[in-house]
């Protein structure tokens, strides 16, 4: 049976005139955080040394080569960073998650003094956006790299492995939502899920708005995030609490339209604007319904996490 199946698949490929490419395993960028893996520490050193060069060179192999030279290595050593600029962006994103965690812990008293969890979340979002400012000029490039699947030499898209943005967003959502936890309230699982949803939707839209934000301190982006956060209710209100927030997020996304997508590198966008228009034409709510469905799907894809302890040292 197995042999027959293989023969059938080969016949199908032959009939289409396509030669099957031998599978090639791509190195996951997450291994760079495992210092026990062979060569992982040197890769991390190259990545860390490359970060100061991003401001002038952008997220690229040139920045990695400059970082390698700073360590006294040959520029060719940047080839050890398997996924190139994608690894560099993911490395910085994870470093910023570490920094955000420290800043949230340092601000524990300030956060606890705020009565509304939404205000705590907005403060945490502002801290995360502040960390991104040194790289603001290359924000679109970074976003494109984070969401673009890594292509094989034959042009095929690797299956199964999600883009780095997914894992980073999962951790970022937890760090932002953790800022809303205080010792004076009991937080159950439904409420924790709601706050994670609010954190994910609001910050994702904040980043999209930042693509075209030329205001001082990225104030326009923070305003979008704040407006979305304020529309989320409390879990005690039932499903309506989440629904209101998702609708607010979808409205904000639709108001940004597909114009912001033009700032992303082509491979990251592809035919997305055209697909959005097609989907919108088939739904009564138009583009807002498209974005609401997308937000729901993204939230369902986020792995569950336990309710954490309040911030503090």
N, C-alpha and C positions, 0 to 999 in steps of 0.2 A: 504493500500500500504506500509506504513512504517513498520507495523508488519510483512508483508510478506518478506520485505527486510531483517529485522533482522533475521527471521527464515532461510532465504536462506544463510545468512552469517554464521550463526551457523552451518548449515548443511555442508557448505564448510570447515569450520574449523574442524568439526568432521570427515569428509572424509579424511582429511590430517593427522589425528591423532595428531593434535596440540591443546593444550588447550590455549584459549585466556587468556592473563594476564590482570589483572585489571590495568588501566592506573594510573600512578603516576606522579604528577606534580613536576618537578624539579625546584628548586629555581634558578632564573637567577642571575648570579654574579653581574649584574649591580645594583641590589638593595643595594649593599654594599656602593655605593656612596651616597645613600639617607639617610642622617643622621636622618630624621624624622621618618623613619620606626622603629618599635619596635626592640630594640637590635642592630640596625645597627651601632650605635656609638661604642659599645663595640666590635663588629666585626672588625670595622676599627682600633680600638686601638690594637687588637690582631694582625692584619695584619701588622700594622706599626711596632710593637715591634718585629715581626718575621723576618723582612727584614734583620737586621744585622746578623742573623744566617744562611742565605742562603749560604754565602761564604764557610762556613765550613760543612754545613749539606746538601746543595742542596735544591731544591724545593720539600718539602715533609712535611708530618704531624709532623715529629720530629722538624722541624723548627718552625711550628705553636705552638707546645707544649712548646718549649723553650720560645717563645714570650709570651705565656700565663703566664708562671712561672715568667717572668720578671715583669709582671704586678701584681704579688702577687696572681694570680689565680691558680687554679688546672690545671694540664696539660690537663685534660679532657675537659677544657673549649674550647680547639681548635676545638672541635666538633661543636661549634656554627658557624664556618666557613663552611657553608654547602657543598661547592664543593671542600674543602680542598686545595691542592696545586694549582689547577686551579685558584681559587680565589686569591691566593697569587701572582701568575704570572701576572694575569690581573690587580691586584692592583698596582704592581710595574710599569707595562706598562703605566697605566694611570697617575701615579705619574711622570713618565719620560716625558710624553706628557706635563704635567704642567711645568716641569723644562725646557723643550725645548722651550715652549712658552716664558718663562721669558728670556732665553738666547737669543732668536731671537729678543725680544724687546730691550734687552741691546745692541745688536749688530746692531741696526737699522742704525746707521751712516756708519758702516763698510760695511753693505750690500748695502746701497744706493750708495756708492762710486764705486761699481762694475757695469760696463756698461752692462754686459750680464747677463740675468736672469739665465742662466745655471750655471754661476759661483756662483751666490747667492744660488742656490739650492744645489750645491756641498758643499758649506760652511755649510749650514743647515744640510745636511746629515752627515758631519763630526762631528758636534756638537751632533747629536743624537747618533751616534755610540760611541762617547766618553762616553756618559751617560751609555752605556751598558757594559763598560769595567769591572766594579766591579763584574759583573755576567758572565763574558765570559767563565769561566771554566764550567759553567752549562748551556751554551747557548742552546745546543741541547735538553737538558731536558725541558727547558722553551718552546722552539719552539714546541716540541712534545705535551706538555700540552695545549698549546694555540690552536693547530689545531685538537686535538683529541676530538670528540664528547663525551659527558658525557653519560656513559652507565647506564641503569637501573639495578635493582637487578636481573631481569630476563634475562639480557644480551641484551635486545633490545636497539636500538638507538632511543633517543627521537626525534620526528619530529619537524619541524618548526624552533626551536631555533638554530641560527648559532653558531659556536664556538666563544669564546672570541676574537680570532685573527681578526675576521671580523670587529667588532666594533672598536677595537684598531687601526687597519689599516686605517679605515675610518678617524678617528680623526688625526692620524699621517700624513696621506696624506695631509690633510688640513693645519696642522701646518707647514709641510715642504714647501708646495706650497706658503703659506702666506709669507715666507721669500723672495720670488721672487718679491713681490709687492713693488713698489716704487711710491712716489707721483708725480714724473716727467713723468710718462707714463699713458696713459689711457688703462685700461685692460678690454677687452670685454669678454663675456661669453665663446666663442670658445677658446680664448687664455688661459683663466683660466682653462678650462677643459683639455687643452693640458698640462699645467704645473702640474696639479694634476696627470695626467697620467704618466708624466715623474717622478714625485716624488714617486708614487706608485710602478712602475716597477723597478726603480733604487734602491730604498731602500729594496724592497723585495729580489732582487738578491744580494744586499750587505749583507743582513742577512744570506742568504744561503751560500755565499762565506765565511762568517765569521766562519761557522761551522768547517772549516778545515784551518783557517788562523792562522799561528803561527808567522807571521811577526810582527815587532815592530809597535805599534800603529795601528794594523790592517790595514796596508797600502795596502795589496793586495785586501782587501774588498773594500776600498775606490777607488782603481783604477778601479775595475769592475763597481762601481756606476758611476764614472766620465765618463768612456767610453760610457756607456749607455746614460747618460744625454746629452753628446755632440752630439749624433746622432739624438736627437729630434730637429726638426726645429721650425719655428714660425707658428702660426695659419694662417698668411697671405699666407703661401705656400699651403694651402688647405689640403686635406686628406693625402698628401704625408708626411707632417710633422709628423703626428702621426704614419703612416705606417713605416717610417724609424726607429723611436724610438722603435716600437714594434719588428721589425725585429732584431734590435740590442740587445734588451732584450732577444728575443728567442735564438739568437746565443750565447749570454753569458750563458743562462740557459743550452743550449745543450752542450756547452763546459765544463760546470761543470758536465754534465752527471747525472746519477743516483747515482754516488758514494757518494755524500754528503748526500743522503737519508739514507745511512747506519749508519750515526751518530745519527739519530733520534730514539727514542724509537719505538719498534715494532708496538704497536697499532696505532701510528701516520702514519706509512708507509703502513702496510698491504701488499696488492698485487700491490701497485702503480708501482714499477719498472717493473713488468711483464706487467701491463696494458700499460705503456708507450711504451714498446717494441712492443706490439701488435698494438697500434695506429700508431706508427712510421712506421711500415711495410705497413700500408694501405694508407699512405700519400706520395706524391711524394717528399716532402721536408724532410721526415724522422722526426727525433726528434725535429728539429727546428720548423716544422709546428705544431707539437703537442703543444709545449710551446707557440707558437704565438697564437694559438686558445685559450689556457688556459688564457693567459694574456688578450686577448680581452674580454673573458667571465668575468673575475674578475673585469675588469674596468667597464663593463656595470652594474655589480652588485653594484658598489659603489653608494650610494645615492648622488643626486646633492647637491651642497652647493653654497651659494651666493659668489660673489667676495668680499673679505674682505678689510678692510682698511690696509694701510701699517703698518709694525711693528713700535713700538715706545711706549713711555710712556707719 
